[in-house]
Amino acid sequence: MIDWLKNINKEHPEFWKEYLTKFDKKSKRFVILSTETSGLNPVKDVILSIGSFAVIDNSVVIGDSFEAVLLQYKFLHDNGLSNEFIVESKMKKLGELEAIKSLIEFLGNAVLVGHHIDFDVEMINAALERLDCGRLKNEALDIDVMYRKLQDINNRQFSLDELSTIYNLPKSDRNSSSEDAYRIALLFLKLKSRLGIK
């Protein structure tokens, strides 16, 4: 059966209906997004943490941010992963439904920005599918693609650490979604001005 037919009369959760009403006009808000996941397969893997900051008028707005650890206990136990970062993290700990609902409310109609953002979007879309919602409607920009466009490089990709080195940004020994999101935000501000993105 064709997928759209299956969804034609589907009753979506309220938070999703509210999200869909926000796309009547274009947003001037960018949301930097980074996820930590259990792996690279959106079908089998899950989001473990999310870090996000808003960028408005060429500034990172620290007060306009979102971060959460997702309590994916079943996944952690089934796969023998360490849940040390869940126990030790001071971030808000949420179930997948609550985390994705809060994230969608935070995102609104903002333009999403990330490093290899397509992967983050696919992971969020997989979680949304489990919650009987549709797919994200937000526009998305990838800082790796932006850098390669600026330098006219088509034959390779750049890691977040490589881009940070190129633009003299400090690297962190820790690997957290919020720290990555902040670095992506700083890189985005540098690339945005050079590419003339308003």
N, C-alpha and C positions, 0 to 999 in steps of 0.2 A: 504494500500500500504506500502511496506517496506520503512523505512526511508531513507536508502542510495539511493534508486531509485529516491526519490524526490529531492535529492541534487546532483545527478550525473552531471547535466548540469547547476547547479546554478552559477550565476555570483557573486562572492564574492567581497566585497569592496577592494580597493587597499591596505589599511593598513594591511588587513588580508592576502592577497597574499604575501606581503613583510614579514610578521611574519613567514609564513610557510617555507620561504626559509632559515631561520636561524638555522635549526636543523640538518645540515649536520655534525656538530661536537659538541662534548660535551662542555658545558660551565664550566669555573672555577669560575663563578660568582653566588653567592647565592642572592636571593632577598627575604627579609623579608616582609611579606604581612599581613596587618590587615584591615578588613573592619568593618564599623558600618552599620547596616542594619535596616530596618523598622520592621523586625521580622525574624522568623526562617524558612519561607517557600519560597524556591527559585522560586516557580511558582507565588505566590501572592505578595511577598515582593520585595523590591528594595534596592540597595546600596545607602546609604546616604553620606558616606565619605570613603576615602581610604588613608591609610598611608603606606609608603614603604621605606625601606633602602636597599642598596646593602651591602653585606659582601664579601670582596675580601681579600685573604691572611690573614685570621684571624683578620681582622679589619672591623669595621663598617665604611663605607665611607659616611659621612654625606652629602658631596657634590653630591653623586650619590643617589638621593632620589626622591620620587614622593609623592605628597599629593594633594588631591582635595576634595572639597565638591561638591556633585552632586545636581543640582537644580531639585529636584523631586517634584516640586510644586503640580502637580496634585495629587500625592500620599498624600502629607501632607494635602492638603485641603480635599480630600475625606475621610481621616481617622481622621481628627481633631487633628493631632499631632502638637506640638509646633514647629515653625520654628525658634525659638530663636537662636539655635546654627548656623543656616545658616546665619542669619542676623549679628550675633556678630562675627562669625568666620573670622579670617584674612586669612584663606586658600583661594587658588584660587577656584573660583566657576565656574563649568562647567556643560553643559548639559550632559546627559548620553552618547550620541554618542561621543562627544569630549573627555569626561573623559575616556571612555573605549578605544578609539583609542589611546590616549596619554599613558594610562597604558600599552597597548599591545606593543607599541613602546618602552616603558621603560623596560618591562620585557625581551624582546628578548627571547633567549633560556636558560635563567638562571634557576637554580633549585629554586623552590619556597619553602619558609619556613614559617610556621605559627603555631598558637595554634588552633588546630582543623581545620587545613588548608582545609580539604575536603569541609567544609561549605563555606569558602571564594571562593574556586574554583567553587563550584556549583552556587554561586551567580553571579560570573563573567560569567560563561557559560550561565546562563539564560539571562544576559544582551547581550552577544554575539549572542545568538539565536534571540533576538529581532532585532539585526542589520544584520541578514542574514549571520552570520559567523558560523564557526564550533566551536569545543570545544578546550580549552587550551591543548597544547601538552607538556607543561613543566613537568618535574619530580617534585615531591613535598615531603617534609619532614615535619613531625609534631613533635613539641617539646614535647608534652605530650607523644606520642608514644616513642620518643627517651628516655625520662626519665624513662618510665615504662620498656623499654628494658634494660636500664642500671641497674635498681633496681630489675629486674625480677618480676615485679608486673603485673598481668593480670586481676585482679578482680575489678579495679576501675580506674577512670580518675581523673586528677588533674587540677584544675582551674589555670588560669594565676597568680592569687594572691598567691595560694598555692605554685606554683613553684618559684615565686619571693621570698617568705618567706624562702623556703628551701635553696635557693642560696643567701640569704641576699641582695636582690636587693630592692631598695626603691619602695614603691607603691605610686601611684598618687591618689589624691582625684578626679581629673578630669578623664573623660573617653573619650579619643580621640583615633582615629585609629592610629595616628602618635606616640603618647606616648606608646600605646600598641605595635606597631611595634618595637619601640626602646627597650622596655623591652624584647620582643621576641628575638631580635637580640643579646642582652647580654646573655640571657639564651642559645641561640643556640651556641654561642662561647664557653660557658662552657661545654655544652653537646657534641659538635662536637669533641673537643679535647679528652674527655673521651671515646668516641666511636670510635676514630681513623678515622673520616671522613675527607678526604682530600679536 
